[in-house]
Amino acid sequence: MADKLLFVAALLSLIFAEALYFQGNKADGTFIGLWVPSILAFGIYLKLINNTKND
């Protein structure tokens, strides 16, 4: 469940960043666009932690 929530959060931040960027707020769009890999990396980290607990 958490992995799906984090994926949706990353997708929404990507869409929001693109909307800001193409509306002319390039700095804000770039800043929010940098959140996407961080959110996805956090999801991978949580998945790795859960796998090590189950082993």
C-alpha positions as CSV (number, residue, x, y, z in Angstrom):
1,M,0.0,0.0,0.0
2,A,2.8,2.4,0.9
3,D,4.6,1.8,-2.4
4,K,1.5,2.7,-4.4
5,L,1.0,5.8,-2.3
6,L,4.6,6.9,-2.9
7,F,4.3,6.2,-6.6
8,V,1.1,8.4,-6.8
9,A,2.9,11.1,-4.9
10,A,5.9,11.0,-7.3
11,L,3.5,11.1,-10.3
12,L,1.5,14.0,-8.9
13,S,4.7,16.0,-8.2
14,L,5.9,15.3,-11.7
15,I,2.7,16.6,-13.2
16,F,2.6,19.6,-10.9
17,A,6.3,20.4,-11.7
18,E,5.6,20.2,-15.5
19,A,2.6,22.4,-15.1
20,L,4.6,25.0,-13.2
21,Y,7.5,24.8,-15.7
22,F,5.3,25.3,-18.8
23,Q,3.4,28.1,-17.1
24,G,6.6,30.1,-16.8
25,N,7.6,29.3,-13.3
26,K,10.7,27.5,-14.4
27,A,12.6,27.7,-11.1
28,D,9.6,26.4,-9.1
29,G,8.9,23.6,-11.6
30,T,12.5,22.5,-11.5
31,F,12.6,22.5,-7.7
32,I,9.4,20.4,-7.4
33,G,10.7,18.2,-10.2
34,L,13.7,17.3,-8.1
35,W,11.3,15.7,-5.5
36,V,10.4,12.9,-7.9
37,P,13.6,10.9,-7.7
38,S,13.8,11.5,-3.9
39,I,10.2,10.1,-3.4
40,L,11.0,7.1,-5.6
41,A,14.3,6.5,-3.8
42,F,12.5,6.6,-0.4
43,G,10.0,4.0,-1.7
44,I,12.9,1.8,-2.8
45,Y,14.5,2.2,0.7
46,L,11.3,1.3,2.4
47,K,10.9,-1.8,0.2
48,L,14.5,-2.9,1.0
49,I,14.0,-2.4,4.7
50,N,10.8,-4.5,4.6
51,N,12.6,-7.3,2.7
52,T,15.4,-7.5,5.3
53,K,12.9,-7.7,8.1
54,N,11.1,-10.6,6.5
55,D,14.3,-12.6,6.0
